[in-house]
Amino acid sequence: MTALEKCMESLIVIFHNYADQDGDKKTLSKKELKKLLENELPSFLQAQKNPKLVDTILKDLDQNKDDKLDFEEFLPLVVGISMACEKGYMLMHEKKGKK
């Protein structure tokens, strides 16, 4: 597999490992989402300093309003965080180039 294919597989496996914790393998409950964020994105979670962050994320991403996230609803979170990280990456490399 290519590096990108491995990343995609990892994303799928991570989602389903957390989704499977309550017996529903297709969706993340609020509890599972919180655990995923705590374990897989701890820096993001700590930087937000918002005790209701998980509630806000779930409400914003839950398109069908079932209080769970399926994989398609979860992806915008990963994309959004990735885009923010890429901006930081570009700023860091621009600063290095100016030295």
Secondary structure as a PSIPRED ss2 file (coil, helix, strand):
# PSIPRED VFORMAT (PSIPRED V4.0)

   1 M C   1.000  0.000  0.000
   2 T C   1.000  0.000  0.000
   3 A H   0.000  1.000  0.000
   4 L H   0.000  1.000  0.000
   5 E H   0.000  1.000  0.000
   6 K H   0.000  1.000  0.000
   7 C H   0.000  1.000  0.000
   8 M H   0.000  1.000  0.000
   9 E H   0.000  1.000  0.000
  10 S H   0.000  1.000  0.000
  11 L H   0.000  1.000  0.000
  12 I H   0.000  1.000  0.000
  13 V H   0.000  1.000  0.000
  14 I H   0.000  1.000  0.000
  15 F H   0.000  1.000  0.000
  16 H H   0.000  1.000  0.000
  17 N H   0.000  1.000  0.000
  18 Y H   0.000  1.000  0.000
  19 A H   0.000  1.000  0.000
  20 D H   0.000  1.000  0.000
  21 Q H   0.000  1.000  0.000
  22 D H   0.000  1.000  0.000
  23 G C   1.000  0.000  0.000
  24 D C   1.000  0.000  0.000
  25 K C   1.000  0.000  0.000
  26 K C   1.000  0.000  0.000
  27 T E   0.000  0.000  1.000
  28 L E   0.000  0.000  1.000
  29 S C   1.000  0.000  0.000
  30 K H   0.000  1.000  0.000
  31 K H   0.000  1.000  0.000
  32 E H   0.000  1.000  0.000
  33 L H   0.000  1.000  0.000
  34 K H   0.000  1.000  0.000
  35 K H   0.000  1.000  0.000
  36 L H   0.000  1.000  0.000
  37 L H   0.000  1.000  0.000
  38 E H   0.000  1.000  0.000
  39 N H   0.000  1.000  0.000
  40 E H   0.000  1.000  0.000
  41 L C   1.000  0.000  0.000
  42 P H   0.000  1.000  0.000
  43 S H   0.000  1.000  0.000
  44 F H   0.000  1.000  0.000
  45 L H   0.000  1.000  0.000
  46 Q H   0.000  1.000  0.000
  47 A H   0.000  1.000  0.000
  48 Q H   0.000  1.000  0.000
  49 K C   1.000  0.000  0.000
  50 N C   1.000  0.000  0.000
  51 P C   1.000  0.000  0.000
  52 K C   1.000  0.000  0.000
  53 L H   0.000  1.000  0.000
  54 V H   0.000  1.000  0.000
  55 D H   0.000  1.000  0.000
  56 T H   0.000  1.000  0.000
  57 I H   0.000  1.000  0.000
  58 L H   0.000  1.000  0.000
  59 K H   0.000  1.000  0.000
  60 D H   0.000  1.000  0.000
  61 L H   0.000  1.000  0.000
  62 D C   1.000  0.000  0.000
  63 Q C   1.000  0.000  0.000
  64 N C   1.000  0.000  0.000
  65 K C   1.000  0.000  0.000
  66 D C   1.000  0.000  0.000
  67 D C   1.000  0.000  0.000
  68 K C   1.000  0.000  0.000
  69 L E   0.000  0.000  1.000
  70 D E   0.000  0.000  1.000
  71 F H   0.000  1.000  0.000
  72 E H   0.000  1.000  0.000
  73 E H   0.000  1.000  0.000
  74 F H   0.000  1.000  0.000
  75 L H   0.000  1.000  0.000
  76 P H   0.000  1.000  0.000
  77 L H   0.000  1.000  0.000
  78 V H   0.000  1.000  0.000
  79 V H   0.000  1.000  0.000
  80 G H   0.000  1.000  0.000
  81 I H   0.000  1.000  0.000
  82 S H   0.000  1.000  0.000
  83 M H   0.000  1.000  0.000
  84 A H   0.000  1.000  0.000
  85 C H   0.000  1.000  0.000
  86 E H   0.000  1.000  0.000
  87 K H   0.000  1.000  0.000
  88 G H   0.000  1.000  0.000
  89 Y H   0.000  1.000  0.000
  90 M H   0.000  1.000  0.000
  91 L H   0.000  1.000  0.000
  92 M H   0.000  1.000  0.000
  93 H H   0.000  1.000  0.000
  94 E H   0.000  1.000  0.000
  95 K H   0.000  1.000  0.000
  96 K H   0.000  1.000  0.000
  97 G H   0.000  1.000  0.000
  98 K H   0.000  1.000  0.000
  99 K C   1.000  0.000  0.000
